[in-house]
């Protein structure tokens, strides 16, 4: 299997794009790649447009931040890259956390 590395982008050279407790929306549908327990490979975990909250920030391949996002409506916590998420925080910044 060929792994996509997004060129020479190294997000870890800067701060994370999202913060703990920040409300985000999925930009894509995410299916189980076999790493999510209790679901079959290919099962939909997150639909495009689902909203959740950042609960953890980790790294992947010494290149990317991975955000653990709790999608409250479906009860799943899924790891996602910044490019797969969009900020849902209102301009006044008052909707932090759940």
N, C-alpha and C positions, 0 to 999 in steps of 0.2 A: 504494500500500500504506500503510495506517495504522500508525503506530508507537505502541506502548504505552509511556507514560512513567512509570507508577507514581505518578501524582499529583505532589505537591510534595516527595517524598522525595529528599534529597540526601545519599547515604551519605558523600560526600567531606568532609563537615563533621566527621566523626569518624574514628577509626583503622579500618583494615581489620578485618573480622570474623575472617578466617583469616590464618595465618602461613605463611611459606615452610616446606615440609617437612611441614606438617600433613596428617594422614590425614583424608579426607572421603569421603562417600558421596553419589551423585547422587539427588536426590529426584524426578527425572523422566527420561524417555527423551528423548534429544537426537538429532535428525536433521540431516543436512547441509543447510544452507540455500544451498549453492553456494559457500561460502567455504572448504571443506575440500578440498584438492587430492587428486586420485586417487580420489574417491568421487562417485557420482552424487547429484544433488539428491534428497533424501528418504531416502537410505540411513541406517540407524541407526548412530550413532557410539558412543553411550553408552546403556546400558539403565538404567532405574530400579533402584537398588540397587547399581550398580557402584561399586567403591571405587578411590580414587586418592590422589595426593599433590599438594599445591599446589606448583607450580614457578615461578610468576610472578604478580605482582599489577600490573594496569594499571587504566586508567579508560576509561569509555565515556560519551559525551554530557555530560561535565563533571558527572555525576550519580552514576554507579555505579562500584564497584570491579568489575573483571573478573578472575577467578582462572583462570590457566592451570593445568589439572589434568591430570597424567599418569596416565592409566588404564592401569596396567602390564599387566593381564591381556589387554587388546586392543591395546596398543601405540599408542594415540591420545592426543594432548594436545589438550584442548578448552577453550575459554574459556567460563566460566560465571559467572552472578551468584550472590551470597550466598544469595538465596532458593531457588536451585536445588540447594544443597548442605547437608549436615548434617555436623557434627563427629563424627569417629570416634575421637578421642583418648581413651584410657582415663582414668579419674579420677586416676590417679597421674601422668599426663602423660609416661610413659616411651616411648611408641611414636611418637616424632617422626622423620620421615624414613624413607627406604627404603634 
